[in-house]
Amino acid sequence: MVTARTIGYPVRGIKNKLAGLYDQWEKDYLAGKCTAMDVESLGLGKLREAMREGNVREGSVMAGQCVALVEKEQPAAEIIAEVVSEAEQAAAELASRLPLRR
């Protein structure tokens, strides 16, 4: 479900109680019953509430935020092998730049 689109801050998230509140508040915003700041303030601290406190019913549970970065479909094992390889290359590059102390 995409929320906060009407105020210019669209967020794709899992449908839950918070998303339902956003939906209602956005309708109220469009009807002139509240301000964009009111709608925006609804989300303050909600990502932390879901991620750190585990309240996925009333917190902001985002979904698909990085889907645009996916360039190809590949098995998980292949992705992990690529990440490990890139990390090893980065570590080797960093080690070559640091002066060795003995």
Secondary structure as GFF3:
##gff-version 3
##sequence-region A 1 102
A	DSSP	beta_strand	2	3	.	.	.	ID=ss1
A	DSSP	three_ten_helix	5	7	.	.	.	ID=ss2
A	DSSP	beta_strand	11	12	.	.	.	ID=ss3
A	DSSP	alpha_helix	17	30	.	.	.	ID=ss4
A	DSSP	alpha_helix	36	41	.	.	.	ID=ss5
A	DSSP	alpha_helix	46	51	.	.	.	ID=ss6
A	DSSP	three_ten_helix	67	69	.	.	.	ID=ss7
A	DSSP	alpha_helix	76	97	.	.	.	ID=ss8
###
